[in-house]
C-alpha cells in the first residue's frame, strides 16, 4: 500500500473545490431563521519554502454588519484534509498529505464585512502548504484540499438577531501574486505563466525575465499531470521578479515562467528552441525590448540557463544560473555542458549556490562553471538561512528571489537591470 509521510522541509497541500459543513441545521438556526449558507475562500501566500494557506475568508458581508466584539478565534474551527491528485504507487512516498485541524490565531472583519480567520503558518509547518512532493516522480503536485469549517457560537449582528451559519461552501484558492500571472500555451505545446507589467505612457519597450524552474516543478507525464502551476507555488523564483521592488528596479518587466514536460536536464538541447519560441513570440506580441532579455533558473533550471546561453549566445543580456547542474549527478556519463561550451559563453553570468548543497555539489558544478565562463561572477553562501529559518542547502534560489547576492554594493537585480545585449 502507499505510504503518506511528513517532512519538515517539504510543504504539501492543494486546491480543490469542496464543501465544509457546519452545525446540524435544526440546532444551528438562531431565532427561528432559515439555514444560512456562506461561501469561503482559501487565502494563500507563497513563502520562501512554498505556498501555504494563511487564512480563510468567509463571505459574510451580505449577513449585515457583524459586531466584531463577539468574534474570537474560538468562534470557528477549521479542519484541512489534503490528498494527492494522482494515484500513489504501492510503496511510494508523498511528502505530504495531511488531515488535521488548523489553528485559528485571529478572527477579524475585512472592509467588506467578511470574516477572515487567520491561520497559524510558517516555514516548515505541516498542514498549511498547497504542494505535495511525490518521491518516485521527483515532482511537486497540487494536492486536493478539503476544508471543513464549524461554527461554535452565534454571530452577533448590530441589526437583527444573532446568526449561525449552517453550511460552508469552499470556493477558490486565492494567491494574488500567483493570480497576477496569466496562463498560456506555446505553439509547440509548452505551457507557461506570464506576468505583464502595469502600463505606463512613460515607458516604451520593457525588459523580459525568463525564469526556468527546478526539477520538482516539471510535469509528471506518466500520470498525464501537467499543471502550469507549481512553477509559481513551490518557491518565489519567478514571483520575486514580479514584486514592486523588482518592478521598480527593472522599470517594469515581463516575467515568463515556462513549465517543462519532463526535466530540463533530461533533454536540454530539445527544450532550448521551444523556450526560445516563447521568448520570440513575446517579443513579437508584447512590448518587449529585445536588448533586455534576462534568464535565471534554479537547479534543473540553472542548468537550462547555461544551456540557453550556450545555444543562443546573442539572445540574453544577462544570465543567473542558481545551483545549476553541469556534471551528471550520478557521477557517470558525459557532462551536460562541456568545458569547451562553458569557456565560450559570452553572456554576462552571475552564478549563485550554497556550499552545503548536497543535491548539486558546488565544486564540480557552480564553482567549476565559474572558473571557465569568462568574466563570470559568483556568490557562495555557507548555508541557506532567511528570516532565521535554515532551509536545505540546495535552496539557494531563495537568495536570488530576495535580491540578496551583491558585489561591491551592487545587488544582483540591479546588476541584471543594467545589462544590455
C-alpha positions as CSV (number, residue, x, y, z in Angstrom):
1,X,0.0,0.0,0.0
2,X,1.1,3.6,-0.5
3,X,2.7,5.5,2.4
4,X,2.0,9.1,3.4
5,X,4.7,10.8,5.4
6,X,5.6,14.2,6.6
7,X,8.8,16.1,6.2
8,X,9.7,19.4,7.8
9,X,11.3,21.0,4.7
10,X,8.8,19.9,2.1
11,X,5.4,21.6,2.2
12,X,2.2,20.0,1.0
13,X,-1.4,20.8,0.2
14,X,-3.6,21.5,-2.7
15,X,-6.5,23.5,-4.1
16,X,-9.9,21.9,-4.8
17,X,-13.5,22.9,-4.6
18,X,-15.2,21.2,-1.7
19,X,-17.9,21.7,0.9
20,X,-17.3,22.3,4.7
21,X,-20.3,21.5,6.9
22,X,-21.3,23.4,10.0
23,X,-23.6,22.6,12.9
24,X,-26.7,20.4,12.2
25,X,-29.4,22.5,10.7
26,X,-32.0,22.3,13.4
27,X,-29.5,23.2,16.1
28,X,-27.9,25.9,14.1
29,X,-31.0,28.0,13.4
30,X,-30.9,31.1,15.6
31,X,-34.1,32.9,16.4
32,X,-36.1,30.8,14.0
33,X,-34.2,31.9,10.9
34,X,-33.8,29.8,7.8
35,X,-30.5,27.9,7.3
36,X,-27.7,30.2,6.2
37,X,-25.1,29.2,3.5
38,X,-21.8,31.0,3.2
39,X,-19.0,30.6,0.7
40,X,-15.4,30.9,1.7
41,X,-12.1,31.5,0.0
42,X,-8.7,29.9,0.8
43,X,-6.2,32.7,1.0
44,X,-2.7,31.6,0.2
45,X,0.8,33.1,0.1
46,X,4.0,31.7,-1.5
47,X,6.6,31.7,1.3
48,X,10.3,31.0,0.5
49,X,9.7,27.3,1.3
50,X,6.4,27.0,-0.7
51,X,2.8,28.1,-0.8
52,X,0.7,27.9,2.3
53,X,-3.0,28.7,3.1
54,X,-2.6,31.5,5.6
55,X,-6.2,32.5,6.2
56,X,-9.8,31.7,5.2
57,X,-12.2,34.4,4.2
58,X,-15.9,33.8,4.9
59,X,-18.2,35.8,2.6
60,X,-20.4,37.1,5.4
61,X,-20.8,40.7,4.2
62,X,-24.3,40.0,3.0
63,X,-25.4,39.0,6.5
64,X,-25.3,42.6,7.6
65,X,-22.9,44.4,10.0
66,X,-21.4,41.9,12.5
67,X,-20.3,43.1,15.9
68,X,-16.5,42.4,16.0
69,X,-16.6,42.4,19.8
70,X,-18.2,39.0,19.7
71,X,-15.8,37.5,17.2
72,X,-13.0,35.4,18.7
73,X,-10.6,32.7,17.4
74,X,-12.8,30.2,19.1
75,X,-15.9,31.1,17.2
76,X,-15.0,28.7,14.4
77,X,-12.8,25.7,14.0
78,X,-11.1,24.9,10.7
79,X,-10.1,21.4,9.5
80,X,-7.9,20.7,6.5
81,X,-7.5,17.5,4.5
82,X,-5.0,17.2,1.6
83,X,-4.7,14.3,-0.7
84,X,-2.8,13.5,-3.9
85,X,-4.5,14.4,-7.2
86,X,-2.9,11.4,-8.8
87,X,-2.6,7.8,-7.6
88,X,0.4,7.0,-5.4
89,X,2.0,3.7,-6.4
90,X,2.4,0.9,-3.8
91,X,5.4,1.6,-1.6
92,X,5.8,5.1,-2.9
93,X,6.1,8.1,-0.7
94,X,4.5,11.6,-0.8
95,X,5.6,14.5,1.3
96,X,3.0,15.0,2.5
97,X,-0.7,14.5,2.7
98,X,-2.4,15.6,5.9
99,X,-5.7,15.5,7.8
100,X,-5.7,17.9,10.7
101,X,-7.2,20.9,12.5
102,X,-5.7,24.3,11.5
103,X,-5.0,26.6,14.4
104,X,-7.1,29.8,14.2
105,X,-4.9,32.6,15.5
106,X,-7.3,35.5,15.0
107,X,-10.7,36.3,13.7
108,X,-11.4,39.7,12.2
109,X,-13.7,41.6,9.8
110,X,-12.3,43.0,6.5
111,X,-13.6,46.2,4.9
112,X,-16.3,44.3,3.1
113,X,-17.7,42.9,6.3
114,X,-16.4,39.4,5.6
115,X,-14.9,37.3,8.4
116,X,-11.2,36.5,8.0
117,X,-9.9,33.6,10.0
118,X,-6.1,33.9,10.3
119,X,-4.4,30.5,10.4
120,X,-1.1,29.5,12.0
121,X,1.5,29.1,9.3
122,X,5.2,29.3,8.8
123,X,8.3,27.8,7.2
124,X,8.4,24.0,7.7
125,X,4.9,24.0,9.4
126,X,2.8,21.0,8.4
127,X,-0.8,21.3,7.4
128,X,-0.8,24.7,5.6
129,X,1.0,24.0,2.3
130,X,-0.5,23.6,-1.1
131,X,2.0,21.3,-2.7
132,X,3.0,17.7,-2.2
133,X,6.2,16.0,-3.4
134,X,6.0,12.5,-4.9
135,X,9.3,10.8,-4.3
136,X,9.3,8.4,-7.3
137,X,8.4,11.2,-9.7
138,X,10.6,13.8,-8.2
139,X,7.7,16.2,-8.7
140,X,5.6,18.6,-6.7
141,X,1.8,18.4,-7.3
142,X,-1.1,20.5,-6.2
143,X,-2.9,18.3,-3.7
144,X,-6.7,18.3,-3.4
145,X,-7.8,20.3,-0.4
146,X,-11.0,19.9,1.5
147,X,-11.6,22.5,4.2
148,X,-14.3,21.9,6.8
149,X,-15.5,24.8,8.9
150,X,-17.6,24.6,12.0
151,X,-19.2,27.5,14.0
152,X,-19.5,27.2,17.7
153,X,-21.1,30.4,18.9
154,X,-23.7,32.6,17.1
155,X,-22.5,35.8,15.3
156,X,-23.8,38.9,16.9
157,X,-25.2,41.4,14.4
158,X,-25.6,45.1,15.0
159,X,-29.0,44.9,13.5
160,X,-31.2,41.8,13.8
161,X,-30.9,38.6,15.7
162,X,-27.7,36.5,16.1
163,X,-27.0,34.1,13.3
164,X,-25.3,30.7,13.0
165,X,-24.1,29.6,9.6
166,X,-25.4,26.2,8.7
167,X,-23.4,25.4,5.6
168,X,-20.0,26.5,4.4
169,X,-19.2,26.1,0.7
170,X,-15.5,26.0,-0.3
171,X,-14.5,28.3,-3.2
172,X,-11.3,29.1,-4.9
173,X,-7.7,29.2,-3.7
174,X,-6.6,32.9,-3.9
175,X,-3.0,33.9,-4.1
176,X,-2.7,37.5,-5.6
177,X,0.9,37.1,-6.6
178,X,0.3,33.8,-8.4
179,X,-3.0,35.0,-9.9
180,X,-1.2,38.0,-11.4
181,X,0.4,35.6,-13.9
182,X,-1.7,34.6,-16.8
183,X,-1.9,31.1,-18.3
184,X,-0.6,30.4,-21.8
185,X,0.4,27.5,-24.1
186,X,3.1,28.0,-26.8
187,X,2.7,26.8,-30.4
188,X,4.8,23.8,-29.6
189,X,2.6,22.9,-26.6
190,X,4.9,24.1,-23.8
191,X,2.8,25.7,-21.0
192,X,3.9,28.9,-19.4
193,X,2.8,31.6,-17.0
194,X,3.3,35.3,-17.8
195,X,3.4,38.4,-15.6
196,X,2.7,41.6,-17.5
197,X,3.9,45.0,-16.0
198,X,1.5,47.8,-15.5
199,X,1.0,50.0,-18.5
200,X,2.6,53.4,-18.4
201,X,2.9,56.1,-21.1
202,X,6.3,56.9,-19.7
203,X,7.9,53.6,-20.7
204,X,8.4,52.1,-24.1
205,X,9.5,48.6,-24.5
206,X,10.0,46.6,-21.4
207,X,12.6,44.0,-20.2
208,X,11.7,40.3,-20.2
209,X,12.9,38.0,-17.4
210,X,12.8,34.3,-18.2
211,X,12.5,32.1,-15.1
212,X,13.4,28.4,-15.5
213,X,12.1,26.2,-12.7
214,X,13.8,23.3,-10.9
215,X,13.2,19.6,-11.4
216,X,10.3,19.3,-8.9
217,X,8.2,21.8,-10.8
218,X,8.0,20.0,-14.2
219,X,5.3,17.7,-15.5
220,X,4.7,14.1,-14.5
221,X,3.9,12.7,-17.9
222,X,3.3,9.0,-16.8
223,X,0.3,10.4,-15.0
224,X,-0.6,13.0,-17.6
225,X,-0.1,15.7,-14.9
226,X,1.0,19.0,-16.4
227,X,-0.5,21.8,-14.3
228,X,1.3,25.1,-15.2
229,X,1.0,26.0,-11.5
230,X,3.8,24.6,-9.4
231,X,6.4,26.9,-11.0
232,X,4.8,29.8,-9.1
233,X,3.7,27.9,-6.0
234,X,6.8,25.9,-5.0
235,X,9.1,28.9,-4.4
236,X,9.4,32.6,-5.0
237,X,11.8,32.3,-8.0
238,X,9.5,33.8,-10.6
239,X,7.4,35.8,-8.1
240,X,10.4,37.7,-6.8
241,X,10.8,39.4,-10.2
242,X,7.2,40.5,-10.1
243,X,7.3,42.2,-6.8
244,X,7.0,46.0,-6.6
245,X,10.7,46.3,-5.6
246,X,11.9,44.3,-8.7
247,X,9.5,46.0,-11.0
248,X,10.9,49.4,-9.8
249,X,14.5,48.2,-10.4
250,X,13.7,46.9,-13.9
251,X,11.4,49.8,-14.7
252,X,8.6,47.4,-15.3
253,X,9.4,43.9,-16.7
254,X,7.6,41.0,-18.1
255,X,8.3,37.7,-16.3
256,X,7.7,34.4,-18.1
257,X,7.9,31.0,-16.5
258,X,7.7,28.0,-18.8
259,X,7.0,24.6,-17.5
260,X,8.9,21.6,-18.9
261,X,7.1,18.5,-20.0
262,X,9.7,16.4,-18.1
263,X,13.1,17.6,-16.8
264,X,15.1,20.4,-18.5
265,X,18.2,18.2,-17.8
266,X,16.6,15.2,-19.5
267,X,16.6,16.8,-22.9
268,X,18.0,20.3,-22.7
269,X,19.0,20.8,-26.4
270,X,15.5,19.8,-27.4
271,X,13.9,22.2,-24.9
272,X,16.1,25.2,-25.9
273,X,14.3,26.0,-29.2
274,X,10.9,25.6,-27.5
275,X,11.9,28.1,-24.8
276,X,13.3,30.5,-27.5
277,X,10.0,30.2,-29.3
278,X,8.2,31.5,-26.3
279,X,10.6,34.4,-25.9
280,X,10.4,35.3,-29.6
281,X,6.6,35.2,-29.5
282,X,6.6,37.6,-26.6
283,X,9.0,40.0,-28.4
284,X,6.6,39.9,-31.3
285,X,3.3,40.3,-29.4
286,X,4.3,42.3,-26.4
287,X,6.3,45.5,-25.8
288,X,9.5,43.6,-25.0
289,X,12.9,45.1,-25.6
290,X,15.0,42.5,-27.4
291,X,18.1,44.0,-25.9
292,X,16.9,43.5,-22.3
293,X,16.1,39.8,-22.1
294,X,17.4,38.0,-19.0
295,X,17.4,34.4,-18.0
296,X,17.6,32.9,-14.5
297,X,16.9,29.5,-13.1
298,X,17.5,27.1,-10.3
299,X,18.9,23.5,-10.2
300,X,17.5,21.9,-13.4
301,X,16.7,25.5,-14.4
302,X,20.2,26.6,-13.5
303,X,21.5,24.0,-16.0
304,X,18.9,25.2,-18.5
305,X,20.0,28.8,-18.1
306,X,23.5,27.8,-19.0
307,X,22.2,25.7,-21.9
308,X,20.3,28.6,-23.3
309,X,23.3,30.9,-23.3
310,X,25.4,28.1,-25.0
311,X,22.7,27.6,-27.6
312,X,21.9,31.3,-28.2
313,X,24.9,33.4,-27.3
314,X,23.3,36.6,-28.6
315,X,19.8,36.3,-27.0
316,X,20.3,37.3,-23.4
317,X,21.7,40.4,-21.8
318,X,22.5,38.5,-18.6
319,X,22.2,35.0,-17.1
320,X,21.8,33.9,-13.4
321,X,22.2,30.2,-13.0
322,X,21.4,29.1,-9.4
323,X,22.8,25.8,-8.1
324,X,22.9,24.8,-11.7
325,X,24.0,21.3,-12.9
326,X,27.0,20.9,-15.2
327,X,28.1,17.4,-14.5
328,X,25.7,14.4,-14.3
329,X,24.6,14.0,-10.7
330,X,25.1,10.2,-10.9
331,X,28.8,10.9,-11.5
332,X,28.7,8.8,-14.6
333,X,28.4,9.8,-18.3
334,X,29.4,12.8,-20.2
335,X,29.0,16.4,-18.8
336,X,25.7,18.1,-19.5
337,X,27.6,21.1,-20.6
338,X,31.2,20.6,-21.7
339,X,34.2,22.7,-20.6
340,X,34.6,23.9,-24.1
341,X,31.0,25.2,-24.2
342,X,31.3,26.9,-20.8
343,X,34.5,28.6,-22.0
344,X,32.7,30.0,-25.0
345,X,29.7,31.6,-23.1
346,X,29.6,35.3,-23.9
347,X,26.5,36.3,-21.9
348,X,27.4,38.2,-18.6
349,X,26.8,35.5,-16.0
350,X,26.4,35.6,-12.2
351,X,26.3,32.2,-10.5
352,X,24.9,31.5,-7.1
353,X,25.0,28.5,-4.8
354,X,25.4,27.4,-1.2
355,X,28.4,25.4,-0.1
356,X,26.3,23.0,1.9
357,X,24.3,22.0,-1.2
358,X,24.2,18.2,-1.0
359,X,22.0,17.8,-4.1
360,X,24.1,19.6,-6.7
361,X,27.8,19.6,-5.4
362,X,29.0,23.2,-5.7
363,X,32.7,22.3,-6.6
364,X,32.0,20.3,-9.7
365,X,29.1,22.4,-10.9
366,X,28.7,26.1,-10.0
367,X,32.3,26.7,-9.0
368,X,33.6,24.7,-12.0
369,X,31.4,26.7,-14.3
370,X,32.5,30.0,-12.8
371,X,36.2,29.0,-13.3
372,X,35.5,28.5,-17.1
373,X,33.0,31.2,-18.0
374,X,34.9,34.3,-19.0
375,X,34.2,37.3,-16.7
376,X,31.6,35.5,-14.6
377,X,30.7,36.5,-11.1
378,X,29.9,34.1,-8.3
379,X,28.2,34.3,-4.9
380,X,28.8,31.4,-2.4
381,X,26.8,31.1,0.7
382,X,27.7,28.8,3.7
383,X,24.1,27.9,4.4
384,X,20.6,28.9,3.2
385,X,19.1,31.0,6.0
386,X,16.3,33.5,5.7
387,X,14.4,35.3,8.5
388,X,16.1,33.0,11.0
389,X,15.0,29.7,9.3
390,X,17.5,27.4,7.8
391,X,16.5,25.7,4.6
392,X,18.2,22.8,2.8
393,X,21.5,23.8,1.3
394,X,20.1,23.3,-2.2
395,X,17.6,26.0,-1.9
396,X,19.9,28.9,-2.7
397,X,17.4,30.3,-5.1
398,X,15.8,31.9,-2.1
399,X,18.6,34.5,-2.0
400,X,18.1,35.5,-5.6
401,X,14.3,35.7,-5.2
402,X,15.1,38.2,-2.4
403,X,17.8,40.2,-4.3
404,X,20.4,39.3,-1.7
405,X,23.5,38.4,-3.6
406,X,25.7,41.5,-4.0
407,X,29.1,42.5,-5.2
408,X,30.8,45.8,-4.3
409,X,27.5,47.2,-3.2
410,X,25.5,46.2,-6.3
411,X,22.8,43.6,-5.8
412,X,22.0,41.0,-8.4
413,X,18.7,42.5,-9.7
414,X,20.4,45.9,-10.2
415,X,23.3,44.2,-11.9
416,X,20.9,42.4,-14.3
417,X,18.9,45.5,-15.0
418,X,22.0,47.5,-16.0
419,X,23.0,44.9,-18.6
420,X,22.1,45.4,-22.3
421,X,22.7,43.0,-25.1
